[in-house]
Amino acid sequence: MGHRPWGTHFCHFYETADDLFDTLVPYFRAGLESREFCVWMIAGPLTEADARKALGHTVTSSGDIEILPAREWYLEDGTFNPKKVKDGWNDKLVAALSRGYEGLRVAGQISWLPATQWKAFCDYEKALSESLTDQPMTLLCAYHVGARGVAEILDVARTHHFSLARRQDQWELFEPPELDRPNEKTRRRDEEQLRKSEERWRAVFENSAVGIVLQSGDRSGCFLAANAAYQRMLGYSAEELSTLTFMDITYEEDREANRRLAVELLEGKRQSFELIKRNRRKDGSLMWVSIHVSLIPGTGSNDQLFMSIVDDITERKRAEEALSRSERQFRALFEEAAVGIALVDSADRPFESNRKLQQILGYSAHELRGMRRSPTLRMRRRTGASSATS
C-alpha cells in the first residue's frame, strides 16, 4: 500500500480470515511504529482473542491500541447512528492527540452491518471521506467480498479513496477517479482559496479610489500594471504606461529623491518609503502625489515587484499654498502697519505684537507677551508717560 497521507479512508475486500490478518496486522504495526494510537473494531469472523494473538501480548498490553466490538460501536438499539459514530471518532482523535500521539489509526470490520442499514452506512462512508482532509487520522474498512453483490461492492469502492483486494495471491489497488483523495482535495481547496484571493485582490485593485501601481522591481521601475484610478490621475492608458518608467512621469526636480529611495529599497536598507512629489500628466500639467512604495519579494516563477499606493493631493497642496500666501500677506500687513497692533488671547493677554506697538510702548515682543492686561487697563510707555490704548 505504501505511504498514505493523513485523511486517507480506504477499504479492504477480503475473502478469508488470513486475508484480514495479512492486511490488518502490518497496518496496525506500522501505525504503532509511527506513534499513532490504534483502534481495531473487531467483528466476525475474527474475535478479540484472535486479534490479540495475532498482534502479540507485548503490543496489546502496551496501551497504544484498543480492540472494541464493532457492533456495539456502530449500532445503537440495532440502528446505525452516523452522528454518534462520527462524534465518537472525533473524541478518540482528541484524546489521542492530548496524550501525545501523532494521530489516530482505525480499522473496522463491516460484517455486522444489517442489510436495512446499507444505504445509511454508504452515505456515512462518503461523508467521512470528504470530512477527513487534513485530519491526523487514517481509516480502513474491511468488507467480506462474498457477502456483497456487485452493486454493493461498487457502492463501497466509490465511497473510499481507494480499495485493496487480493486476487490469486496478488494484491491489487483500485482508486476511483470520481472521488477526491486527500491530496487532490487539498490541492483543489488551495486552488479555490487562491482563486478567491485573486478575485478579492482584483476587486480592490480595479475599484480603489487611490492609485495602485505595479512596477518591475529593478532600477528601471517599468510600469507593469496600473489601476483605473491611477490612469485617470495621469491621463495615460494602461498600454501607454507600459512603455514608461516611474522616472518618465516624475517631475525633474523630484527625480533624484525618488531614485535614491528606490535604490535603498532594492538594497534592503528600508522596508518601504513614503514620498510627496510632483508627477507630470500626459497633457504636461503637474500634479502633487503622496506615494507609499514597498517591494514585493519574488517567488520561483515571479520576479520581485514595486507596489505603489498613490494619492492625488493636488487640491490639498493648493489649499496649503493658498493658506501660506494668506498668512504671508497678513504678516506683511501686520508688521508694516502704521499703527500699533496686538493680538490677545481669551484672558486678554497679548501673545503677538507688531513693531509699531513695540516702538510706541518701548517694550520688546517678549516683554509684551508676559504682561497681564484687562480691557480697562491703559497701557503706558516704559518711561511712565501715558499713551493711547492699543
Backbone hydrogen bonds, N-H to C=O, Kabsch-Sander energy under -0.5 kcal/mol:
donor,donor_aa,acceptor,acceptor_aa,energy
7,G,137,M,-2.5
8,T,5,P,-1.1
10,F,139,L,-2.4
11,C,162,F,-1.9
12,H,141,C,-2.9
13,F,164,L,-2.8
14,Y,12,H,-0.7
14,Y,143,Y,-2.3
20,L,16,T,-1.5
21,F,17,A,-2.5
22,D,18,D,-2.9
23,T,19,D,-1.0
23,T,20,L,-0.7
24,L,20,L,-3.4
25,V,21,F,-1.7
27,Y,23,T,-1.6
28,F,24,L,-2.6
29,R,25,V,-2.4
30,A,26,P,-2.4
31,G,27,Y,-1.5
32,L,28,F,-2.7
33,E,29,R,-2.3
34,S,30,A,-1.2
35,R,32,L,-1.4
36,E,31,G,-2.3
37,F,103,G,-2.5
38,C,64,D,-2.4
39,V,105,R,-2.5
40,W,66,E,-3.0
41,M,39,V,-0.6
41,M,107,A,-3.4
42,I,40,W,-1.0
42,I,68,L,-2.7
46,L,43,A,-1.7
51,A,47,T,-2.2
52,R,48,E,-2.5
53,K,49,A,-2.3
54,A,50,D,-2.3
55,L,51,A,-2.2
56,G,52,R,-2.2
60,T,56,G,-2.2
61,S,57,H,-1.7
62,S,59,V,-1.5
66,E,38,C,-2.3
68,L,40,W,-2.4
68,L,66,E,-0.5
70,A,42,I,-2.8
73,W,69,P,-1.4
74,Y,70,A,-2.6
75,L,71,R,-2.3
76,E,79,T,-2.9
79,T,76,E,-1.2
81,N,74,Y,-1.1
85,V,81,N,-2.0
86,K,82,P,-2.8
87,D,83,K,-2.7
88,G,84,K,-1.9
89,W,85,V,-2.3
90,N,86,K,-2.2
91,D,87,D,-2.3
92,K,88,G,-2.3
93,L,89,W,-2.6
94,V,90,N,-2.6
95,A,91,D,-2.3
96,A,92,K,-2.4
97,L,93,L,-2.6
98,S,94,V,-2.2
99,R,95,A,-1.1
100,G,97,L,-1.5
101,Y,96,A,-2.3
102,E,35,R,-3.1
104,L,136,P,-2.3
105,R,37,F,-3.0
106,V,138,T,-2.8
107,A,39,V,-2.1
108,G,140,L,-2.5
109,Q,41,M,-2.0
110,I,142,A,-2.7
113,L,110,I,-1.3
117,Q,114,P,-1.6
118,W,115,A,-1.4
121,F,117,Q,-2.2
122,C,118,W,-2.4
123,D,119,K,-2.4
124,Y,120,A,-1.8
125,E,121,F,-2.5
126,K,122,C,-2.3
127,A,123,D,-2.3
128,L,124,Y,-2.5
129,S,125,E,-2.1
130,E,126,K,-1.7
131,S,127,A,-1.2
132,L,128,L,-0.9
135,Q,132,L,-2.7
137,M,135,Q,-2.7
138,T,104,L,-2.2
139,L,8,T,-2.4
140,L,106,V,-1.9
141,C,10,F,-2.3
142,A,108,G,-3.0
143,Y,12,H,-2.7
143,Y,141,C,-0.6
145,V,14,Y,-2.4
145,V,143,Y,-0.7
147,A,144,H,-1.2
148,R,145,V,-1.1
153,I,149,G,-2.4
154,L,150,V,-2.2
155,D,151,A,-2.1
156,V,152,E,-2.4
157,A,153,I,-2.6
158,R,154,L,-2.3
159,T,155,D,-1.0
159,T,156,V,-0.8
160,H,157,A,-1.0
161,H,9,H,-3.2
162,F,9,H,-0.6
163,S,174,F,-3.1
164,L,11,C,-2.4
165,A,172,E,-2.2
166,R,13,F,-0.6
167,R,165,A,-0.5
167,R,170,Q,-3.0
170,Q,167,R,-1.5
172,E,165,A,-3.4
174,F,163,S,-2.7
179,L,176,P,-1.1
185,K,181,R,-3.5
186,T,182,P,-2.5
187,R,183,N,-2.4
188,R,184,E,-2.6
189,R,185,K,-2.5
190,D,186,T,-2.7
191,E,187,R,-2.6
192,E,188,R,-2.3
193,Q,189,R,-2.5
194,L,190,D,-2.5
195,R,191,E,-2.5
196,K,192,E,-2.4
197,S,193,Q,-2.4
198,E,194,L,-2.6
199,E,195,R,-2.2
200,R,196,K,-2.4
201,W,197,S,-2.5
202,R,198,E,-2.6
203,A,199,E,-2.3
204,V,200,R,-2.4
205,F,201,W,-3.0
206,E,202,R,-2.7
207,N,203,A,-2.0
208,S,204,V,-1.3
211,G,310,V,-2.7
213,V,308,S,-2.3
214,L,225,A,-2.8
215,Q,306,F,-2.6
216,S,222,C,-2.3
217,G,304,Q,-1.7
218,D,216,S,-1.9
223,F,241,L,-0.6
223,F,244,L,-2.0
224,L,214,L,-3.1
225,A,214,L,-1.8
227,N,212,I,-2.1
231,Q,227,N,-2.1
232,R,228,A,-2.3
233,M,229,A,-1.8
234,L,230,Y,-1.8
235,G,231,Q,-2.2
236,Y,231,Q,-0.7
241,L,237,S,-2.4
242,S,238,A,-1.5
243,T,240,E,-1.3
244,L,241,L,-2.2
246,F,221,G,-1.2
248,D,245,T,-0.6
249,I,245,T,-0.9
250,T,246,F,-0.6
251,Y,278,R,-2.9
254,D,251,Y,-2.0
255,R,251,Y,-0.7
255,R,252,E,-1.0
258,N,254,D,-1.8
259,R,255,R,-3.0
260,R,256,E,-2.7
261,L,257,A,-1.9
262,A,258,N,-2.0
263,V,259,R,-2.2
264,E,260,R,-2.1
265,L,261,L,-1.8
266,L,262,A,-2.2
267,E,263,V,-2.2
268,G,265,L,-1.1
269,K,264,E,-2.4
270,R,264,E,-0.8
273,F,293,V,-2.0
275,L,291,I,-2.1
277,K,275,L,-0.6
277,K,289,V,-2.3
279,N,287,M,-2.6
280,R,249,I,-2.9
281,R,279,N,-0.6
281,R,285,S,-3.2
282,K,234,L,-2.9
284,G,281,R,-1.7
287,M,279,N,-2.3
289,V,277,K,-2.8
290,S,311,D,-2.4
291,I,275,L,-2.9
291,I,289,V,-0.5
292,H,309,I,-2.0
293,V,273,F,-2.9
294,S,307,M,-2.2
295,L,271,Q,-0.8
296,I,294,S,-0.6
296,I,305,L,-3.5
299,T,302,N,-2.0
305,L,296,I,-2.1
306,F,215,Q,-2.9
307,M,294,S,-2.8
308,S,213,V,-2.6
309,I,292,H,-2.5
310,V,211,G,-3.1
310,V,308,S,-0.6
311,D,290,S,-2.4
313,I,288,W,-2.0
313,I,311,D,-0.7
314,T,288,W,-0.7
317,K,313,I,-2.7
318,R,314,T,-2.4
319,A,315,E,-2.4
320,E,316,R,-2.5
321,E,317,K,-2.7
322,A,318,R,-2.6
323,L,319,A,-2.4
324,S,320,E,-2.4
325,R,321,E,-2.5
326,S,322,A,-2.4
327,E,323,L,-2.5
328,R,324,S,-2.3
329,Q,325,R,-2.7
330,F,326,S,-2.5
331,R,327,E,-2.6
332,A,328,R,-2.3
333,L,329,Q,-2.3
334,F,330,F,-3.0
335,E,331,R,-2.6
336,E,332,A,-2.1
337,A,333,L,-0.7
343,L,352,E,-3.0
344,V,342,A,-0.5
345,D,349,R,-2.4
348,D,345,D,-2.1
351,F,343,L,-3.1
352,E,343,L,-1.4
354,N,341,I,-2.0
358,Q,354,N,-1.9
359,Q,355,R,-2.4
360,I,356,K,-2.5
361,L,357,L,-2.5
362,G,358,Q,-1.9
363,Y,358,Q,-0.5
368,L,364,S,-2.2
369,R,365,A,-1.8
370,G,366,H,-0.8
370,G,367,E,-0.5
371,M,368,L,-1.4
377,L,374,S,-1.4
379,M,377,L,-0.5
381,R,385,A,-2.3
382,R,361,L,-1.7
384,G,381,R,-1.7
387,S,379,M,-0.7
